[in-house]
Amino acid sequence: MKSFTSALTLAFTFTLTSCAHRSQPLVAAPTAQFGWKTLRAEHRVAIDVTLPDGTHDQRSLRGVIAVERPDRFRLRALGPGGITLFDLLSVGGRVKVIEAIKDPSKSSLGEIIQSMAGDLSAAFLLEPAPPERKVTVEKDAVIVSEATRTVRLSAFQLVHGQSLPARIVIDNSARHYSVTVTASSSELDSPLDPELFKE
């Protein structure tokens, strides 16, 4: 399993490095009609958790993600030195932790990962959509509202002819955290290895 996840990281890194030197994407209008089928991206992630005593715990990490619409994604969260914090698979709303620095079943990490999977499903408008999901387009952003989260997609750029948000802000009221995701590189509609989404 370790060799597979190492290969996954190398595959992501190679792909993202190969497209990182292209010219800066053009600004695009916000849209909730995603026309792309697959996405590969590297993200910078800032997490702000409100603790029970009202103080804030702030962390930053990198994430590499592969998304295949309509209903699946694979995410690796990377900490200092490229260490894998967790490797997450979501297919059709079913979430599985492939690898984690801590046992998710013996800590709050499992609940947080489940919650983050829901956040990302909302951000990429993946199925199955909860019945309360509401999507609105504003002047400069798309807002996705669900029962326990609000996701704001903004800074839309033209990537391979498609409008794609370069900034995602998640406010998760159930778990008392906010997350700001900034895309450092993205690639659309390249073939993805089916092995990425094997459950």
C-alpha angles and dihedrals in degrees: 000000000000092000090051093051090046089053089049091055092048091048092051093045094049093049095046094044091050092056098036095086096058119113119281111278118250121249112264136193116262114258138176091202102091108196097183125098103198135025133190117185146158116220138193108219129198117190125195115187121189107219123213091260090056096253122125130241110201125193137169130204144153125252133195116200139183117196127189115186139253099032120350146072141164120212132186117191112205126200132190114330091014094287113163110246092181141339112213133191124192121183121171090342093308110124125205129178108220095183136354138177088232130031103264092207092060100047142035088266091090093057092045092050091050089050093048090050088057090049092054093045087055093046093053094037092238127173141285089051115198111244093246095056110126124186122196130177117219130185095276105007149036117234120205113193126191132163096275104018145046119202122194117198115196146146091061115198134187107251117176090338094309131107108242130174114240092191129050122182117191124193109190109190095181095058096029098236140117126207129197114199120191120187113228093180136358138184127192134207099003115142114267124210108251087221088074090070101039109132 
